[in-house]
Amino acid sequence: MKTFASPLREWLSNLPIQDPVQRRMAALVQVILLGFITILLLAAILNLVLAPGLPRQVVLIPSSIFILLIGVPLAVLRRGYFRTSVLIIIALFIILETIAITTDSLRASAETLSFFTLAIVLAGLLLGRRALVITFAFSAGAILLSAFWEQNAQVRMDSIVIAGNFILLNGLMSVFLDQFGLTLRRTLRAALEREGELQNEISIRRQAEEALQEKERLLSEAQHIGHIGSWSYDITKDALQYSDEMYDLLDISPQEFQHNSEGFLGLIYSPDRPMVSKWLEDISAGRQIRELEFLIFRKNSELRYIRCRGALEFDNSGTPARFIGTAQDVTENKLAEIQIRQQIERLTALRKIDQAISSSFDLRVTLDILLSQVLSQLQVDAADILLLKTDGQTLEYAAGKGFRTRAIESARLYIAESPAARERRLIQVESLIYKPDVRLLTQPGTSEDFIYYFGLPLIVKGKVKGLLEVFHRAPLHPYAEWLDFLDTLAGQAAIAIENSTLFESLERSNHELSQAYDATIEGWSRAMDLRDKETEGHTQRVTEMTINLARAFGLPEEELLHIRRGSLLHDIGKMGVPDHILLKPGELTEEEWARMRTHPEYAYNLLKPITFLASALDIPYCHHEKWDGTGYPRGLKGEEIPLVARLFAIVDVWDALRSDRPYRLAWTKEKALEHIQSLSGTYFDPKVVESFLSLIKK
């Protein structure tokens, strides 16, 4: 019964209605409707059983219709529409009663007027005054219409009397229901609110009790798991009392322990006794005491960390009388703290090494930092790194720290002589006393006195590139994490070596590529000079002089490379000028000059797609622009002209004036300088002219 009743109760109460009063009334209406449906089903079954002669459709069709009619408001109610559901029920009552009194005389149907009464009662109790008035009006109207609709005078008169009685009685009942329903709903709401408050208080109290019980259970388990003991110290009697857990914590028995401060101090690790003794003195003096951590010796000679804390109790005179405290074994926590601190230090060390690898391409700097971390983090006396030479067989000293002498720096080691490099694994020698390392012997024969040795191969892409060696002058007890960190440091060293090797290779490739580019540019320049025999050597001269002028003008060294390339290629655009124009011995026509003036644009179009020469375009493209804007190809003016083009323009004119041409002889130095000075502010930048004149005079 319980297994069926609980889900049914939950289903009946699970209505999506927020108002508590409506939800409670809806539950009642729901039960009534389900009751009606149950009664109809039972009646249909009994009719089929007790009256087998009746046709089934006579029984089932009316029952099905009534069940369907009742099911409509039930379905609406299940969706949370309480008022709509009740209105449907009231409408069904009114419709059924109206059909009854219109199909027969009111006098014959007087006993069925209870449907109207039920509708009025439902409206008054469940819906309120407006629904009550409307329901009463519909009922009274239907009855009056039915009474006046009678054809027989006597029947009509009887019907009017019946209608009057109904209206009078139900009117009085409606007045009563209006007040009673309002009072009922208010009372029900207040009762439900109080019930909710009580249930909430009960729930809160139950939760508090459960939480308290859970806390007590957790506290008990924590004390057991955490090995927390309690103790008290009678200050006036110098007497100690321990709990059972306290005896287990201190690894003593109640019979053998001297229950006073002297017996307690006897358990303390000797270096910590002064500190604990001072702590007990502070307790006896009634001073503010802090928690204390100290070491104790257990019977198995194991040291354990104990943490004590507690509070003082004073007598009526204010004198400290008793101390109540707890003691906890925190050895695991202390060891974890030490381990965490060590891990943080090692992570910091790895970060420093990573920064050295990423910020410096000097392998010596990186290896120096790495070896410093090897010594500090692994707590060893010395370490070195040997790198493989280009012959692929010899390991030579690259960096080292912690050695007393410099004998190791001149040592050489063949891969075949190193088990670590040869076998590609960690080699560990626990005693070098009987296996002295000849590399560590100085000329007079004194040694480094190392006892312990580790050797790790530095492997990059499957190839041995070096060897990390660690030395110590006392016995070592390496544990798994120590060895893992040593392996990690060896990996960092391998990364540093690979990084340095890649950088050197890249730097060498870039240098070779740059040399190839410059050789190509110089080849182009010589080809132009060979094409125009009369200007042979011009390009090299203007290039060198432009670089000197740029340096005197204060341009940075890294820009001089682009100036050199631009100067060498300044006339590359003349490749687009036909030979009959470029090599013409006489004066050029206007059309020929127009074609000649296009050579800067030819140069731009030729060199622009070459990304490598993007920073060198200013001279080939703009060296014929003039300060006053009358130059070509774009007519740039003043500082619109790139500075390097302004520098080159004056050098280009100077070299042309100082060189022989078929149509004239070279000018003298004085005449050329005078001419250039005369063009200051028109053709040339005045500041550039000033720097150029100073350079020439030097």
Buried (B, 14 or more C-beta within 10 A) or exposed (E): EEEEEEEEEEEEEEBEBEEBBBBBBBBEBBEBBEEBBEEBEEBBEEBBEEEEEEEEEEBEEBBEEBBEBBEBBBEBBBEBBBBEBBBBBBBBBBBBBBEBBBEEBBBEBBEBBEBBBBBBBBBBBBBBBEBBBBBBEBBBEBBBBBBEEBEEEEBBEBBBEBBBEBBEEBEEBBEEBBEEBBEBBEEBBEEBEEEEEEEEEEEEEEEEEEEEEEEEEEEEEEBEEBBBBBBBBBBEEEEBEBBEBBBBBBBBEEEEBEBBBEEBBEBBBEEBBEEBBEBBEBBBEBEEBEEBBBBBBEEEEEEBBBBBEBEBEEEEEEEBBBBEBBBBBBBEBBEEEEEEEBEEEBEEBBEBBBEBBEEBBEBEBBBBBBBBBBBEBBEBBBBBBBBBEEEEEBBBBBBBBBBBBEBBBEBEBEBEEBBBBBEEEBBBBEEBEEEEBEBBBEEEEEBBEBBBBBBBBBBBEEEBBBBBBBBBBEEBEBEEEBBEBBEBBBBBBBBBBBBBBEBEEEEEEEEEEEEEBBEEBBEBBBEBBEBBEEBBEBBBBBBEBBBBBBBBBEBEEEBBBBBBBBBBBBBBBBBBBEEEBBEBEEEEEEEBEEBBBBBBBBBBEBBEEEEEBEBBBBBBBBBBBBBBBEBBBBEBBEEEBBBBBBBBBBBBBBBBBBBEEEEEEBBEEEEBBEBBBEBBEEBBBEEBBEBBBEBBEE
